[in-house]
Amino acid sequence: MNKNSYLQLGYQSKGSLWKYLPIPGFFILVMALSYALIQYSQIDVAALMAQEIARKGANKFLFESLAQFALGLAVLLFWVRWIHRQSFTSLISSRKRIDWNRVLFGFLVWGSMVLLGFLVSYWSHSENFVFTWKGESFWWLLVISLVMIPLQTSFEEVLFRGYMMQGLGRLFRNAWMPLVLTSVLFGLMHIGNPEVQKLGLLSLVYYIATGFFLGIITLIDEGLELALGFHAANNIFTAILVTSTWTAFQTDALFVDVSEPSLGAEVWLPVVIFFPVVFWVFKFKYRWTNIWQKCIAPVARPVE
């Protein structure tokens, strides 16, 4: 019978399943309360962000925003190590050691896709982009992006694709329920983003699809490494390449997108073309087999 050894690592956690509730529960509660506040108080998130950036500066605002996720990662890892008594490595990979080459490969492959997508957009609609070189401020942005964004994306990956998937794997004893639930929750986590306010709830399709893609490659590859590299590349290249007044990342990037917000190629191109291309690159590189089986496999306690 097929199994998924990565989700089985959740059985290394000592004690009852209730230990999985506090951190995801707190995080989801904060996200829900934030969204409710935005909806019922008619807050314009983009305008509020613009005010804070004008007061603090884009780099300081970005650093403070990312620092919250860095703190969340530290708390999560402390909880896993000392409350679950589970090793850090077992949260990341089914391999004996974390495969950093996989992290780098995932970073380079998706970083290339993001850059290609930007070049296609610039070539087809150059009038939508304004080059803005801000000298020293850009170099500080680059430093902050390279240091802090991997902490932010690692928190999200470890929480959703690692911690929650392993916990839900133990609860439901299969792989497909953790995949569905964490992917939908990952998408809904972005519901308060300013771009969702501008584009509408249909834009959540991109975030939910991204959650499914990252969850699928995690299950098939039996580790978080590719997802860690992918997510870091996505946010780093987004932060330093192009910004706008209506996205979550408002930075001193190289270009400003001055176009009117719309559900265009930026949303559908990655989902329809880039994700499948990257999937087949990973499949060829790592010789994946039993793809469907690993996504629906039972998650049973390993035989000692």
N, C-alpha and C positions, 0 to 999 in steps of 0.2 A: 504494500500500500504506500502511495506517495505521502510525504510529509513535508513540513516546512521547518527546517532546523533552526532558522532565525527566530521564528515566533516561539518555538519550544524553549528558547533561552529565557523566556519569561518565567519558566518554572524554577529558575535559579533564585527568584525572589523568595525571601523567607517570610512566612506568615500569610495572613488572609488577604483576600482581594480588596478589602476596604482600604488598604494602604494606597491603592491606585486612585482613590476618589479626591483627596484634598487638593492636590496641585492642579490637575485638569479642571476640577470643579471650580476652584477659585479663578482660574484663568478664563473659563467660559463665562462665569458670572460677571467678571469685570468687563468682558467684551459685550455681553448682553446689556449691562447697565449703561455702558458708554453709548451703545446704539440707541437705547431707549431715550437717553438724555438728548441725543442729537435729533431724534425724530420728534419728540414732544416739546422740545424747547425751540425748535426751528433754528438751530445753530447752523450757520454756514461754515463748515469745517475748513474749506479752502481759504475763506476770508480770515478766519481765526488763526490759521497757520501763517498766513501772510503777515498778520500783525505781529505774531511772535517772532517771525524771521526778521522783520524790520527792526524789532526791538533788540534782539539778541545777536543777529547775524546768522546766515544760513549754516555755517559750519558748527557753531555752538548749538544751534537748535537740533541739527542732525546728531551730534554727539550725545546730547542729553536724551534724545529719543531712543537711540541705540543702546545707551547705557542701561535702560530699563530691562532690555532683553538679555544683556550680559549678566545682570543681577539675577534674572529669572533662570538662566542657564546654571549659574553657580548654586542656586537654591535647589534646582532639580537634581543636579549631580550629587549634592550633599544628601538629599532625601533618598536617592537610589542607593547610595553607598552605605548610609548609616541606618536607614529605616528598613529598606528592603534587603540590605546586606547583599547586594548584587554588584558585580564588578562593572566598571565603566565600559570595558571592552565588550562584555556580553550585551550591553545595551546598543552597541554600534554594529557589531559584526558577528557572524557565526564562525568566522575564521579565528585561528589562534591569536592573531594580532590584527589590529586595524590596518587595512591595506591603503596606505596613503597614496600609492600610485593610482589607485582607483579614484580617490578623491580628486587628484590632479587631472586625471583623464576626463572625469565628468565635468570639471571646471573648464578645461580647454575646449571640449566638444561643444558645450552649451554656450560658452563665451563666444565661440566662433559663430554660432547660430544667431546670437543677439546682435553681434557686429554686422553680420550679413543682412539681417532684417532691417537694421538701421540704414545701411547703405542702400538697400532697395527702396526704402521709404524716401531717403534723401534724393536718390536719383529720379524717382518718379514725381516727387512733390518738393523740390528744393525750396520753393517759396514758403513752405511751412516752417523752415528751420532758420534760425538766426545764430551765427557763430558769436560766442561771447567769451573772450579770453579774460580771465580775472586774475592772472598772474599768481601771486603768492597764495591767494585764497584757493585757487584750484589745487595747488600742491598740498595744502592742508586738507582739502577734500579728499585727495588721493590717499593720504596717510590714514585719515579717519575711515575711509571706505575699506582699505586693505586690513586694518586692525579690528574695527568694530563690527562691520557688516557680517563677517564670518561668525562672530559670536551671536548676532541676531538670528541669522539663518540657521545656525547650529541649534539654537534653542528651539526653534520651530520644528526642525527635523527630528531632533531627539524627543521632543514632546509628542508630536503627532505620529511620525513614522516609526519611532522607537518605543518609547515608554507606553503610549496609549495602545499601539498595535499589539505589543506583547501582552499587556494587561487584558485587552479585549480578546486576544487569542486564547488566553486561559479561561475567560468567562464563557465565550461561545464555542470554544474548542474547534474552531475552523479558521481559515484564512480570509474568506471572502467578506464576512461581517466586519472585521476590523478594517479591511480595505475600504468598504463602502462608508462606514461611519466616520472614520478619520478623514476621508477625502471630502465628504460633505461638510464636516465641521471646519476643516481647513479653509474651504471656500467661504463659509459663512463668517469666519473670523475677519474677513476683509470687508464685511458689509458696511462698516463705518468709514471706509476709505473715501476721500474726496472724489476720486474718479468714479466710484460707484454712485455717489450722489449725483454726479454730472451725467453719467451714461445710463443710469437706471439699473435695476436688479438683473437684467439680462447679462450685464458684464460679469456677473458672478460665474457664468459658464466657464470663463477662462480660469478662474481660481479653482473651481471645483475640478475642472479637467486637469489642471496642474497637479492637484492633490492626488487624483487617480493615477496620473502618469508616474509621479514620484513613489506612490505606494506600490504600484505594479513592479517598477524596477527594483524596489527594495525587496519585495517578496521573491522575485525571480532570481536576483543576485544574492539573496539571503544575507543582506547587510545594507547599512545606511550609506556606505562610502560614496557611491555614485550620486545619490540624492544630495548629500552634503556638498559635493563639488558643484553640481548643477545649480542648486539654490544660491550658493555664494556667488557664482558667476553671474547669475541672473540679476541679483541686486547690485553687485559691484558695478557691472557694465552699465546698468540702468542709471545708477547714481552719477557716474562720471561722464557718460556720453550725452544724455539729453534730459532736460527737465521741462516743466511747464508749471503754470499757476494752478492746475487742477488735479495734480497727482500727489500720492503720499510722499514721494521723494521730491522735495523742492530744494535743489542744491545749486552750487556754483558750477554746474556742468559746462561742457564745451559748447553745447547747443541748447537753445530754447525753442520748444515747439510752440508756435504761435497760432496753430490751426484751431478751429472750433472742435470741441470734443465730439467724437462720434464712434459708434461701434463699427470700426473699419478693420483694416488688415492687421492692426496691432493686436486685436483680440482673436481673430479667426485664423490668421496665418500660422501662428505657433501651434494651435490645436490641430489643424487639418493637415499641415505639411511638416513643420519642424519637429513636432513630437514623434511622429512615425519615423522620420529619417533618423533621429537620434536613437530611437529604440532599436532600429536595425543595425546601427553602428555598434551599439552596446552588445546586441545579440551576436554579431559577427566577431567582435573583439573577444568576448568572454565565453563564446560557444555555448550559449544558453540552450537548455533542453527542458522538456516537460513544463513548458511555459504555462499552459492553462492549468495543469495539475497543481502547480505551486501556488496559484492564485485562489484555489478552492480547497486546498489540502486540509485534512483534519489536523488539529493541533493537540496532540496527546502528550501526556507526561512522559518524558524520556525514560527508557528502561535503564536502571542503574547498572 
